[in-house]
Amino acid sequence: MTDSTNPEAKIALRKYYLDQYPEDSPPKILDCFTGEEQTIFRALYSKIPGSVALDLKLIQGAKKIDAKKYIPKHANQFDFFDLDAYGSPFEIIANIAYFRLNNAQSFVICATDGTRLNMNYQHGTRLMRLATNNKKGIAIPRIYKFQDEIIGWILLMIARKWNYQIEDAKIINGDTGNMNYFGFRMTPIPDETIKGSHNV
């Protein structure tokens, strides 16, 4: 299900990264959770050649398929991934990183993190527990106050596992307090040295 809150902030975040591409070399975009209204796709992606929209529902102009099934076969065809859904985006981010291992080109991901609701109950997702060294899932009071930091830790964990560098990361806190919007560029590192720099 696509998050329909705060479209202005989400569009501004994505435009920040889109504006970095030359006009004669636009990104190849995969909108993984386009939503029934296709707000972001219509505002930003519809006029960019080769843009692909996915959704679990039957929506005109979108492929009806689960992004988790589409990405393994098609990740290398795209260099700009939009993950605007409720819940955790980190498992799909990890999948994108893994299935692009043989691709030397950098790519951008813009995502919505809806795990704040779980964190309000002092629990997080499996990757959050790994990133905070809390594999047993012990309840941590007010862990939601560190959501921005945890996003950064998870991204670095993914980057170090598959030899990427995180660049130009931005986080926006949503109006409702339950959603965070973030974007970043992932660049493969050609040697075994993990730099892992970021500005989260």
N, C-alpha and C positions, 0 to 999 in steps of 0.2 A: 504494500500500500504506500502511495506517495504522500509525503508530507506537504500539505497545502498552505502552511503558515508562512508569513513573512517573505512573500515572493520578491519584494524589492531588494532585500539583502542578498537573497540567493542569486538573483540576476546580476547584481553588482559584483559579487564575488566571481562568478563565472566570466563576466565581461573583462575583469582584470586580467585573467589568464588568456582569454581569446585575443585581446588587444596586443598580446606579445607575439602573435604569429604574423608573418608578412602577408599582405593582401594576396599576393600571387602564390602563396603556399599555405592555405588554410589547414586547420587540423582535421583529422578524420575522427568524427565524433560518434561515440556510442552512449546513448541515453538509456540507461539500464532500467529505469522505473519512470517512464514518461508520464503516466497518470492520465485519467480520462480527459482532463482539460488541456493537457499538454502545454501548460503555461510557459515553462522554460523553453521547451522545444520550439514553440511558435515564436517566442520573443528573440531567441538567439540562434537556433540551429537550423531552422527549416530552410533557410536560403543558402546554407553552406553545403556544397556538393558532397554527396556520399554519406551524409549524416544518417544514422540508423537509430530508431527508437524501439524499445522493447517494453512489454508489459505482460503481466499475467492475465489481464483481461483482454477481450477482443476490442481493439480500438482502431479506428480508421487511420491508416498511415503508419501503424506500428506492427511489429512482429509479435505474435502471441506466443511467448516462450519465457521460461524462467532464465534470468540472467546467469544464474549459477551453471546452467546447462549450455548456454550460448558462449560464454567466455572461454572455456577450455579450447574450443575449436576456432575461435575468431579473434582472440585477444590481440594477435599480431597485426590485424588489419586496421587497428585504431591507435591513436595516440592522445586521445582526450576522452576521459570516462566520467560520466555524470551518474552519481549514486544518490538520488534524492528519495529516500524511503524512510519509513519509521523503523525504529530498532537500530541494530548495530550494523555499520557498513564495513567493519574491519575484516570479516571473513572474506568478503568479496575483494577487498583491496589486496589481501594476501593471495587470493587466487589470480588476480590480474598480474601481480608481481611474479608469481611462479610461472604462469603460462607465457610470459614475455621474456623468460630467461635467455633465450637465444637471439633476442633482438637488442641491438646495440643503441637504439634510439631512445631518448628520454620520452616521458609521457606525463600528462597532467591528469590528476583526479580531483574532482569537486564532489564533496559528500555532505550528507546530513547525518549527524549523530544523535539518535534519539534514546540513548541509553541512560539519560539523566533520570528517567522514571525508575529504572531499576536501582540506580545509585541512591535515590531518595530513601530506598528501603535497605540501604547499607550493603547492597550486593551489586555485582557487575557481571559482565559476560565472561566466558572462559578466557578470552584473550586479555581482558582487563585484569583478571586474577593473575594471569601469567606475568603481565607487565608490572604489577604491583607486588610480585613475589608472594602471592596469597593463594597458593594452589588449593588449599583446603576450603577456601570460600568463607573464611571467618568474617563476620559482620564488622565493618569498620565505620564507626560513627562519623557522619558528615563527610563521607568520601566524595560526595557530589561537589564539594567546594574545590576539588582538585581535578575536575573533569578536563580542563585545558591541558594540564600537565600530563594526565593519563593518555590523552590523545597523542601527544608528542612521544611518550614512551612506547606506545603500541606501534606507531609509525617507524620509530627507530628500531624496534625489535624486528619488524618485518624487513626493513632495509638491511639490517646486519645479517639476517638469516640468508638472504639471497643476493648480497653484495650490491646494494644500491646506495645512492646518496639522496637524502631528502633536501630539496631546495625550495626556497621562496614559499614557505608555508604560512598560511593566514588562517586565523580563526575568528569567527563572528558569533557572539552569543545571541540566540534568538530572543524575540520579545517576550515569549511566554515563559522563558526560563527552563523549558524542558528540552529544547533543541539547540544544538551547536552546529554551525555550518563552517566547513573548513575546506581548504584547497592546498595543493602542493604539487611540486614537480618531482618525479622520481627519475634519476639518471643512473644507468648501470656504471659500475666501477670496473675498469678493465683488468685490474690486478686483484690480489687477495687482500689488499689493505682496505679496511672499512673506515671511511672518514665520518660518515654519519652526521654531518653538520646540519643544523636547522635553526630556524628563528621563531619557533613556536613560543 
